[in-house]
Structure formats: C-alpha cells, structure tokens
Amino acid sequence: MARIKGAMMTRKRRNRTLKLAKSYWGSKSRHFKMAKQAVAKSGVYAYVSRKRKKRDFRQLWITRISAAVAPYGLNYSRFMYGLKKAGIEMNRKALSELAISDPEAFKVLTETAKQAV
C-alpha cells in the first residue's frame, strides 16, 4: 500500500490561517504558531461583537427616541407606554428613523402617545 503524506493538507491549513492573519502586526502575520493563536482569539472577539452589535444599536435607537421626545415634554418610557396604550406597534429602529427623517409624523405620534397617557 502506498504511503500517504500529509504535506499538501498541512500547507493548505497553514496558508488559510496565515491568510486570515495577513494584516496582523509583527510575527502574528508571519509565524504559523502565533498566527493560529491570534486568529482564534480574533474569532472569539468577532463572535462576541456580533452579539454586542445588537445591544449597541438598540441603545442608540433608544437614545435617539429619547432626544426626539424631550422637546414635547415627554420622556422615553412615558412615550413608549403611551404608544402601547394607543395600540401603535412600532419598533425602536423605525421610530428612531422616523424621528430623524420625518419630524412632523413623529410629532403626531408624540401627541397620540401624550393623549393615551
């Protein structure tokens, strides 16, 4: 039986890791052992950040809505409670975009929320 050598697959695996580590600083982009550790660590950071991104955007939308309702004498929680009481189902992303792009429509929503509370 012929002997199977693993050089091709080993080289492929190393090149794939080094390609992922291409822009890393110093030895981390050139030496396989250090590149392997750096790529693994960056994969963990990427995974965590994908989860964190959702939190960050929700926080941004809430901040924008809060700033948009402040001139009308409402705070964020009273505004959201008023919308819920009035039967208006809109997510925070849509509300924040509405507050930026169409202030007149947002003012109508604010008045509706005020009356419902």
Secondary structure, DSSP 8 states (H G I E B T S, - for coil): ------HHHHHHHHHHHHHHTTT-SGGGGT-HHHHHHHHHHHHHHHHHHHHHHHHHHHHHHHHHHHHHHGGGT--HHHHHHHHHHHT----HHHHHHHHHH-HHHHHHHHHHHHHH-
